[in-house]
Amino acid sequence: MAKDEMEKINFVINDGDSFYTNEISITFGPAQFSFDFKNISPRVDMRSQDGAKTFALKHNVIILDPYQVKNFISILNDAITRFEKEFGTIEMPKQLKAAEKKFKLENKPNKQIPTYFG
C-alpha cells in the first residue's frame, strides 16, 4: 500500500475527569483486580434540618487483569524510585502520624475493666 493510498484513521479521545483520591480499595477475583479510587469530602448542606453530616463521594474504578497489575506495579515502583531520587524519601506526613498516634491512644484498651479473657 503506497503512502498516498493509506487509509486515514481518526481517534476520539474521551479524557476522564481528573480528581484527587484520598482512599483506595482493591478487590480481586480469579481473572481481574478492581482498583476503586475514592474522594470523600465533607459538605455543608444548608437545607439539612436535622444537622446530619453530609459527605460527597466520587470514585473511579479501574479493572485490570493480573498480568497488567504486575506490569503496573513495576512501572509504579520505577516511578517512585525516580521520584525519591529527585525529591527525597516519601514519608507519612507529620499530621497523619500525629492523628494515628492520637487514635491509638484514644482506643487503647482500658486496663481497669476486666475482660475475662486470658
Secondary structure, DSSP 8 states (H G I E B T S, - for coil): --GGG----------------SEEEEEE-SS-EEEEEEEEEEE--TT-SS---EEEEEEEEEEE-HHHHHHHHHHHHHHHHHHHHHH------HHHHHHHHHHHHHT---TTS-----
